[in-house]
């Protein structure tokens, strides 16, 4: 069963470009994963600190493996210092 994931996050304004660079690395590397069906990153038009991920993974196991990758761990290290709050993550099914 495919896993649909939407994640939203807000960088602190002074770290927006640094966070964006880390997120873009996540996109580039995640798309190389065999179980990645979709991995899209969006940035707010009016509020550049807003980022939204839309992802589709082949399975829950694939998503768990993804979360162990170095580029995801690099992002996790930023959360406390460079984001306004922890990301909001939503797991959904397609209707």
C-alpha positions in Angstrom: 0.0 0.0 0.0 1.3 3.4 -0.9 2.0 5.9 1.8 1.0 9.5 1.1 2.8 12.1 3.2 2.4 15.9 3.4 4.8 17.8 5.7 4.8 21.5 6.4 7.5 23.5 8.1 8.5 27.1 8.8 12.2 28.1 8.9 13.2 31.0 11.2 13.6 33.9 8.8 17.4 34.3 9.3 17.9 30.6 8.3 15.5 30.4 5.4 18.2 30.0 2.7 20.2 27.5 4.7 17.1 25.4 5.4 16.1 25.6 1.8 19.5 24.3 0.7 19.2 21.3 3.0 15.6 20.6 1.8 16.7 20.7 -1.8 19.4 18.1 -1.0 16.7 16.0 0.5 14.7 16.2 -2.7 17.6 15.4 -4.9 18.7 12.4 -2.8 15.2 11.1 -2.0 14.3 10.9 -5.6 17.1 8.4 -6.1 15.5 6.0 -3.7 13.9 3.0 -5.5 10.7 3.2 -3.3 10.2 6.9 -3.9 7.2 7.5 -6.1 6.9 11.2 -5.6 8.9 13.8 -3.6 8.0 17.4 -4.2 9.0 20.5 -2.3 7.1 23.8 -2.4 7.9 27.2 -0.9 5.4 29.9 0.1 5.0 32.7 -2.3 4.2 35.4 0.2 5.9 33.8 3.2 9.2 32.4 2.1 9.7 30.7 5.4 7.0 28.2 4.6 7.9 24.9 3.0 5.6 22.0 2.0 6.6 18.5 1.0 4.3 16.2 -0.9 5.6 12.6 -0.9 4.4 9.2 -2.0 6.3 6.0 -0.9 5.7 2.4 -1.9 5.3 1.2 1.6 5.6 2.1 5.3 8.8 0.1 5.4 10.3 2.2 2.5 9.4 5.4 4.4 11.1 4.1 7.5 14.2 3.2 5.5 14.1 6.7 4.0 14.0 8.3 7.4 17.3 6.7 8.3 19.2 8.2 5.4 22.0 10.7 6.0 20.2 13.6 4.3 17.2 13.1 6.5 19.4 13.0 9.6 21.1 16.2 8.5 17.6 17.8 8.3 16.6 16.5 11.8 19.7 18.3 13.2 18.2 21.6 12.1 14.8 21.3 13.6 15.4 22.8 17.1 17.7 25.6 16.1 16.6 26.7 12.6 12.8 26.0 12.4 10.1 28.0 14.1 8.6 24.7 15.4 8.6 21.0 14.7 7.3 20.1 11.2 3.6 19.1 10.9 3.4 15.7 9.2 0.2 14.2 7.8 -0.1 10.6 6.6 -3.1 10.2 4.3 -4.7 7.8 1.8 -5.8 8.8 -1.7 -9.6 9.0 -2.1 
